[in-house]
Amino acid sequence: QTALLNFSSLLLCILLFVCTCTYARATAPGLIDRNKEGFSGLFWKCSRIGERLSPYVALCCVAMGVKILIS
């Protein structure tokens, strides 16, 4: 079963994608900031979500880590 068909795995993939985009923008802002529209704009939007909602994203990361350790 792929990660896209399992709901909890889909949420984990989205969470990891948001965290990765946020880290990439913090490391190399010119790489993410130059494409704000189109398909490449998805990376910019996810990095903004990670920056602005960082306490909630961190809480979701902790919750997902606990869930993985328990199961």
C-alpha positions in Angstrom: 0.0 0.0 0.0 1.4 3.4 -1.0 1.7 6.4 1.3 -0.9 8.2 -0.7 -3.6 5.7 0.0 -3.1 5.5 3.7 -4.4 8.6 5.5 -1.9 8.7 8.3 1.0 8.1 5.9 -0.4 10.9 3.6 -0.4 13.3 6.6 3.2 12.2 7.4 4.3 12.9 3.9 2.7 16.3 3.8 4.2 17.2 7.2 7.7 16.1 6.0 7.3 18.1 2.8 6.4 21.2 4.8 9.3 20.8 7.1 11.7 20.1 4.2 10.5 23.2 2.3 10.9 25.4 5.4 14.4 24.1 6.0 15.4 24.6 2.3 14.1 28.2 2.4 16.0 28.9 5.6 19.2 27.4 4.1 19.0 28.8 0.6 16.2 31.5 0.4 17.0 32.4 -3.2 16.2 28.8 -4.3 12.6 28.9 -3.0 11.8 32.6 -3.3 12.3 32.9 -7.1 9.4 30.7 -7.9 6.2 31.9 -6.3 3.7 30.9 -9.0 2.9 27.7 -10.8 3.9 24.2 -9.7 7.2 25.5 -8.3 5.2 27.9 -6.1 4.0 24.9 -4.1 7.4 24.8 -2.5 7.2 28.5 -1.6 3.7 28.1 -0.2 4.7 25.1 2.0 7.7 27.0 3.3 5.4 29.9 4.3 3.1 27.5 6.1 6.1 26.0 8.0 7.3 29.5 8.9 4.0 31.0 10.0 2.6 28.0 11.7 5.8 26.7 13.2 4.5 25.9 16.7 1.6 23.9 15.2 3.9 22.1 12.7 6.3 21.3 15.5 3.5 19.9 17.7 2.3 17.8 14.7 5.9 16.5 14.3 6.0 15.5 17.9 2.6 13.9 17.8 3.5 12.0 14.6 6.8 10.8 16.2 5.0 9.6 19.3 2.4 7.8 17.2 5.2 6.0 15.2 7.0 5.0 18.4 3.8 3.6 19.9 2.7 1.6 16.9 
